[in-house]
């Protein structure tokens, strides 16, 4: 027996597909003439039925309802969190020996790179030598530059048409570049016969006209390629090594409007020419604009650029002249030194929930992939990400949402998720549901239902769920987050969250990371505002000494004032910090044996560095690791390189900001600015 609708009574069903209903007696004819359709509630669905013209009140109708398109229903329990370093508690369980064996190679590589970065913290010159040595090894590992061949465009071939050529027994199709006519010469670059790494693969033949100067054909060369659906097209650049650059030393330049980092090969001197390649878009359905990364305006700060040796995004420090700062900094400097997080992903005991190892190193030694892969295939290329980086904020958000919708979100017919939760137990039910999902499930479409409540999720239930969940988990009464000392609206991770939730506090942070990632994925917004350096960690941005100011301005000023003292030994300080947890004080060593190391003028830089590392990183390292792992379960890190930390904050915090505006009676102009973020894409 189905429920009663306001227009038709549903009486019974036959085989689940055929049901019988009776037209309501009151004003039946009037309802037909006005509405022409009846509403019938069939199970969890509301079906519209067209009322026959001869039907009257009290008449019986038999209708056929198509079955719901559900292929299968799979209910799973929560996946456990796996400890990568052996510690237990807070929801973590030890890694099984078989899983540890699978992760052995990744762990070994991680520790080797961490040891290099650790020694680099104490000696930046040695770090530069290691970087040069690594670059030299990469140069030796790379195959030799392939031979280029000159061909003549056959008669009858015009720009945009393809013609066949045969090189070294390999037959390939070449697209004639724009402004090239029959009889002109082209230089082509055949695909390599060996199988190179994905980022450096070359499966296209790029034509370069010898009858025109390179400046006239720069835009046309990207259209000359072999028809291929997988690897990106590559464009060859030839540059002159600047004066003063030594072999294995990096130098900065603009290629096709983009700032890139090139390492001078061994045996090459200033004035000689070197070649490198950059991927370009292989989308022939539309004209892709040339990559334009405007770093010229960045002076005396950190800028993200592309490293051509492995096609990874890296950070470089720019000096006052807008050039790469090559000055050696052997000790910590509050103005120039910066650190970024480094996260290595490992397999967990449960395939649905991976784990990882988190550390922090010098900013210019970290790197991020420049493309997104799924199931071993590239779904978002470097050229697309690089082209989106200089866009305006509105254009970035629109591009990001389009990419999510078209490339990453799994179609409804390929599987979807139904979240059924009880309103009185919202957080508990939501954690059990979300923590039972795999990373693939996080890319599926979710539909929300509140138990014993009639409603169809057309977007409103989803927005309510994200709002209620994030409000509850960011609530300081939960004991997981605390207001910062400087800004009560900005939340920081509670270092003592284990005391509030001793058995599962890390599960909450992994859950929150997934929720925040899914909110960004779906174009939804969260009701929690974090301190600035946490957004930097999510994006992999450099964290500097000045980031200490927002969490605790007074402590930041007290540390900075030490630089003005003639003799800091008069302060009688050591390398420790007094941590207050629920009214109890405990002494924490900032370095190993810190209580036995007195602060002097000689070790003041190391003292400031130790405070930065502890307060912004090591103090909440377990919680931060789970937050990052959860966030990256949904959002690929390369896709985040288009945003800065302020833009990421705006994208995800509309509800909080609008509430603040109403309470503070700010100007209507500010409201319009934030409202534009909310309405950036109404399709979600």
N, C-alpha and C positions, 0 to 999 in steps of 0.2 A: 504494500500500500504506500503510495507516494504522498507527499504533503499536499495540502490544499493551496491553490493559487487564488489570487483575488479575482480572477476572471474565469477560470475553468476548474472544475473539480476533477482531480486525477483519481481514478477508481482502482484500476488494477493493471497488471502487466503480464504479458505473455512472452516467455523465453527471454525476458530482459530487453527486447527490442520493440515489441508491439504493446502499446498501452491504450486504455480506454478512458475517456474523460467525458464529463457532462457539462454542457454549457450552463452557466449561472442563470437562474430564472429572472433575477431583477435586471430590468433594462437590457435584456439580451440583444434585442434588435437594435437598440440605440448604440450599444457597445460595438456591434458589428459595423454599423454605418459610420461610426466615428473612427474606431481603431482598426477595423478590418482584420486584426490579428488577435489571437488569444495567447496568453502566456501560461505555459504548463511547466511545473517544476518536476523534473524527472531525475530523481537521485540528487546529485550535486550540481546538476545543470538546469538552467532555465531555457526552455525550448519555445520558440515562437511558432504558433500554428495558425494558418489562415482559415478563418471560419467560412464554411460554405454558405452561399447565399440563401439556400433553402433551410438552414438550421435556425432553430428558435430555442428559447429558454427551456431547459429540461431535456433537450435532445442529447443523445449519446453520440460521441465521435470516437472513432478508432484511428489512431495515428501510429506511424512507424518512426522510431527514434534510432538513428545510427549509433552504434556502440562507440564508447570513448576510445580514442586512439592511444591506448596504453599497451605497449608491447610487453613489458614486464615490470614487475615491482620488486625492488630489492631493498630490504631493511637490514642495516648493518650496525654493529656496535661501535663504540668509540675506538679510535686507533690510539695506541700508546705512544708516548714520547720517548725517544731513545737517547740515552746519554752518550755523547761522543768522546768524553774524557774520563768516564768511569764514575763520576759522582752520581749519587742517588738523591731522591727526595724532591718534593715540589711537583710530582707527577712524572719524573724521569725514572726510567728503568735501565739497568746495564745493557750494553750492546752484546748480543749473542756472539760467540766466537766465530761462527760461520759468516755472519754479517761483517764482523771486524776484518776477516780475511778478504772479503770483497772490497773493502774500503782501504786496504793496506797501502796501495800505490798512491791514492789520493792523499792519505795522511802523511806519507813520507815526503811527497812533493810539497805539501803545505808546510811541514816543519823545516824543510830546507830553505824555502823562500822566507819563512819567518825569521830564521837565524840570520839570513842576509840582511833583512830589514832591521833586525835588532842591532847588529853591528853597525849598520848605517846610521842609526840614531846617535852613536857616539863619534862617528867619523864620516863626515859627508864626502870627503875626498875618496875614501875607500869605496863608498857606495857608488861614486861616479866611475871608478875603475871597474867595479863589478858590472855596472850597467853597460859599460863599453865592452867588457868581455862577453857578456850575454848577447849583446847586439852582434858582436863578431861571430859568435857561435851560430846565431840565427842566419847570418850572411852565408856561412859555410854550409849550413844545412839546406838552404834554399837552392833549388836547381838553377843552373845557369840560364841567363836570359835567352829566350827562344829566338830563333832566327826569323827575321822578317823577310817577306817576299814582295816583289813588285809585279803587279798584274796590270793589264790594260783593259779598260771597260769596253766590252764588245759593242759593235754597232747595234743600234736599235734599243739600247738600254738607257733609261733616263733615271733621274733621281728618285729613290724610293723603290725601284725595281730590283729584283735579285737575279744574279747570274751564277752559274756553277764554275768552280775552279778545282783543279786537282794539284795538291802539294804533297810530295813525299808519299804518293800512293793513297792519300786521303782525300776524298771528295767532299767538298763543303760548298755551302751557299753563302754568298756575300751580298749584302745590301748596298746599293750604290748610294753614297752620301749626297746630301743636298748640294746643289750648285756644281755638280760634277757631270760632265757630258761624255758621250761615247768617244773613245779614242784617248781620253786622259788616263794617266797612270795613277794607280793606287798602291799604297804599301799596306799589306795585310799581315796580321799576326795570328798564325794558326794556333789551335788549341794544343796544349802539351799532351804528350802521349802518356806520361806517367800520371799517377793520381796524387795531386798535391793536397795540402790542407784546404778545408772548405773556404776559409777566408781569403786564401791566396790562389784559389783555383782559377783557371783560365780556359774557357771553352768557347771563346768567341774569336772571330777574326775581325780586327778593327782596321778599317780602311783609312789611310791618310793620303790626301792628294799631294803629289809632288809638283803639280802645276800651279798651286796657289800657296801663299805664305800661311804658316800655321795659324796666325791670328784670324784669317778669314774662314778657316774650317774648324775652329775649335768646337762650335756647337754642332757641326754636321757629323763629326767623327763618331758621336755616340749612337747614331742611327745605323752605322755600318756594322753588322754583326751576323753571325750564324744564327739561324732560328733555333733557340734553345729555351726551355721552360724553367730549368733549375738554376744553374750558376748565374751570377750577375755579370753584366758586361763590364769590361775593364777598359780604362783609358790610360794611355801611356803619356808620361810627362818627362821632359828632359830639362834639367836645371844645371846651373853652374855653381860649384861649391864656393861659398863666400870666402873672402879673405879672412885669415886667422883661424879657420876651422881645421882641426887636425883629424887624422883617421880615427874612427870609432867615436868621434864627438858628434853630438846632435846639434842640428841647426834648424831654425824655424823659417818657413816661407809660405807664400800664398799660392795654391794650385787651384785654378778654376774658381777663384774667389774664396777658397777655403784654406784656413790655417792648418798646416800639417807639420809634423815633426819627423825629420829625416836624419838618419844616422849615416855619416860619411863612411863609405866602405874602406877597408884596409888598402893601402897603397894609392889612395886617391888624394891629390893635393889641391889646394885652392886654385881656382881657375879652370879646373877640369870639369867635365860634364858627367853627371850621373843620371840614371833613369829610375823611375818608380811608377807604380800603377795604382789607380784608385778605381773602385767600382762606380758604375753609373747605372741609372735605372734602365731596365730592359722592357719597360711597359710601353709598347708601341701604340696603345690606344689613346694616349694623350701626351702632350709635350711636357716633360718634366723640367722645371726650371733649374738652371745651373746652381750648384751648391754655393751658398753664400753664408759664411760664418763671420760675422762682423766682430772680430776680436781687436781691431785697431783701437777702439775706444777704451780698452781695458789697460789701465796703467797702475802699476804698483799693486797688483793683486793676482789672484789665481784664475787661470783660464783653462777650459777643457779643449783639447785638440785631438787629432787622430795621429797615431803612430803607424807609419806605413810599413814597418817591418812585419807586423802581425795584425794590422787593421783593428787595433783596439783604441778606445778612448782613454786618454791619459790626461793628467793635470800638469800644467807648467806654470811657473811663477813668472809674471811679467814685471819688468822694472819700470822706473819712472818714464822711460822713453818708449814704452810699449813693446819692448823686445824681451826675449827670454832672459831671465836673470840667471847668469852662469856663475855668479859669485859664490864661492864656497862658504857654507855656514857649518862650522864644525860643532857648534854648541847651540842650545835652544835660544831662540830669539822671539820675544813676544809679538813682534810685528811681522816677521817673515816665516816662522816655523808653523807648519800645519800638518794635520794627521787625518787619515781616512780609515774607515773600517775595511776589513778584509774578511770575507765570509766564504768558506769552502763548504760545498754541499756534500753530504754523505748519505748513503742509504741507511734507513732505519730498520728496526726489527719488523715493522709493519710497512709494506710497500706504499701504503697510502700516506705515510707521514715520514718524510725524510728528516734528517738531522744535519748538524754542521758544526764547524769550529770557527770561532770569531776571534779576531785579533785586530790590532790597530798599528799602522805603520806610517812612514813618511808619505805625504800626499803625492809627490811626484814619482813614487815607486808603485802606486796602485794603478789598476787598469780595469776597464769594463768592456765587454764585448760590444761590437757596433752593429750587430744583427741579431734577430730573434729566430730561433729554430724550434720546430715542433716535429717530433717523430723523425728526427734526422734530416728534415727538410727546412730550408730557409723560407720563412713566411713573411718576414719584414727585413728588407735589406738596408745596408749602411746608407746608401744614397738617399733613401726615403727619410730615414731618421735625421741625417745631416741636413736635409733640405727643410725639415720642420723646425729645427732648433732656432733659427733666427726669426721665426714668425711672431706676430703679435700674440698676446695672451688669448684673445678670443679665437684666433686662427689655430693656435696650438690645441686648445680644448676641443674644437670642432674636428681637427685632424685626428686627435687621440681617440675620440669617440667613434669616428668612422673606421679607424683601424681596428678597434676592439670589435665593432659590429661585423665588419667584413672579413677579418682575418683570424681572430682569436675566439670569438664566441661560437660555441657549438650550437648547431641548429636544433630547433625543438624536436624535429623528427628523429634526430640522432641520439636522443636521450635528454631528459630534463629531470629536475629535482623538485619534489613537493615537500615543503617544510610545514608540518602540523605541530603547533605548539599550544600550550595552555597559557593563558594570559597571567594567571596567578603564579605560574612557575616558568615565566618567560625565559629568564637567563639560563636556568638549569636545562630546560628542554632544548634551547637553542644551542648550547654547548654540546650536548649529546648528539644533536643532528649535524652541526657543522664539523665537529671533530671526527665524525665517522666518514667523511667524504674524502675522496682522493683529489689530487691536484687536477686531474681531468674533470672531475665533477665541479670544481670551482669555476670552470669556464662554461658550464651549462646554464641554461635559463632556470631560474628559481621561481617557484610560485608559493606564496605564503598563505596559510590558513590558521585562524585562531579557533581552537576546538570549541564546539557548541555555539559558534557565532556564524550567522548567515552572512556571506559576503564573497564576492568574486574579486581576486587580486587583479585589478586593472592598473596597478601602480600605487594606489593609495595604501594598501596593506604593506607593500614593500617599503615605502617611505616611512610608515609608522614603525615597522620592525627595526629598521636601522636607527631611527631616532631613539626608541625606547631602550634598545640594547646598549647603545653607546652612552646614553645618559646614565644608565645603571652601573656600567663597568667603570666609567670615569668618576663616579661618585666617590669622594674622599672617604666616606663612611665604609666603603668596601675594603679599604686598606691597601689597595693596589696602586693608587695614584695620590699625589699630594699637590696642593697649589704651590707654585714657586714663591720664593720669598719676595721677589720684586713685583710680580704680577699675579694676583690671585686668580685671574682668568686663564692663565697658562698652567697646564698640568705637567708635572714631572713624575717619573717612575719612583715609587717608594722603595728605597733600598732595603727596607725591612718588610717587604710584602710577604716574605716567608712566615713572619710571625702572625700575620693576619689570616693567611690561608696556607698553613704548613704542608698540607698534603697535596695541593693542586694549584699553587699560585702560578707556576709556570704554564700550566694548561690555559689559564685565563689569558696570559699574554700571547700565546700562540693563537688562541681563538680570536683575540682582538686584532692581531695582525691580519688574519684571514678576513675578518669583517671589514676592516679598513680597506684592504685590497679589493674585496668584492664591491664595496661601496664605490670606489673609484672606477672599477670595471663596469658597473651598472649605471654610472652617472648619478649615484645617490650621494648623500651628504651625512656626515657624522656630527654628533653633538659634543665633541670634545676637542679642546684646543691644547696642543702640546707645546712645550718650550722649543725654541728655534733649533737647537742642536740635534733634536730627535728627527726633525724633518731633514736635516743635513745627512744624518746617518741613513735614512731611508733612500735618499738620492745618491749617496756616496760622495757628498760634497766635503771639501776640507773643513775640518774643525780647528779653530784657532783660539788663542788665549782670550780674545775679546768675547768669545761665546760664553765664558764664565759669568759675564755680567748679568745676563737675563735671569738665570736661575737664582742667583744670590748676589745682588749688587754690592752689599756691604762686604762680603767676603772677597769679592773681586777687587774692590778698592783697597782692602787691607793688604792683599798680595801685591798689588801694583805699587803701594806706598813703600814696600821694602826696597824698591829700586832707588828711592830717593834718600835712603839712609846712608850715612857715612860708614857705619859699622853695624851690620845686621846681627852680629854676635851678641849685642846688648839686649836683643829680644829674647835670648835664651830659648830658641826654638830648635826642634829636631825634625826629622823626616817622618812625622806622624800626624794623624788627624783624629780628633775626638768626634766619634759618631754617636749621635743621640738616637736611641731606638726605644720608643714608648716610655720615655722618661728615664731610661737607663743609659749611662755613658760607657762607651768602650773605645779603647785606643786602637787605631788601625795604622799599620805600617804602610807608608806610601811607597817605599822600596824595601827590598829584603834587608832585615835588620835595621829598619829606619829609626827605631828608638835609640840606637847606639850611634847615630850619625848626627852630629850637631850642625846647625845651619851657620855657614860662614859666607863672607863675600866671595870666596872662591867657588863655592858650590851653589850659589843662589840661582843661576840659570837652571840647574838640574832640579832644584827644589820647586821652581815655578812649573817646570815641565811635569814633574811628578804629580803636582796638584791638578794640572790640566788633565792628565791621563786618568787620574782616579775619579775626579768629580764628573767628568763628561763621558767616561767610558767604562773603566773597570768597576766602578761603584755599583753599577746595575748591569753588569755584563751578562749574567744568565737571563735576566728578564728581557734585555735588549735583543739578545740572540733569538729568543723565541718570537719576539715581535717581528723581527726582520724575516725570519723563516716563514712565518705565517703570511706576511705581506707579499713575499716573493713566490708563495704558492699560487698566487693569483696574477700578479703583475710582473712581467719579465723586466729585469733591471735595465737592459738596454733601452727599453721604451721610455723609461723615466728620464733619460738624459736630455729630453727636450725641455724639461721644466727646471726652474730654479726652486729653492726651498720656499720662497715667498709665494710663487705661483702654485705650488703644491698645497700650501696652506689655504689659499683662496679657493682652489678647486673643491676642497673637501669640507669647508667650514661655513657654508652659507647660513645654515640654521642658527648656529651659535652667533655669528656676526649680526644677523638681522635682529635676533633677540636683544643683543647688546645695544643696537641702534635705537630700538624702541624704548628701552629702559633709560638710555642716556639722552633721548631727545636730540639726537644729532641731526645734521642738516639732511634735507631730502635728497641732496646731490649724492651723498654717500650711499643712501639707500638705493638709488638707481644703479650705482656702480656695482654693488653687490648683487642686486636683483638680476643684473645682466648675466652674472655667473650662474645663477639658478636657472635661468631660461636659455642657457647656451644651446641646449639641444632638447626640445620637448619630446623627442621620439622615445626616450627611455621611460 
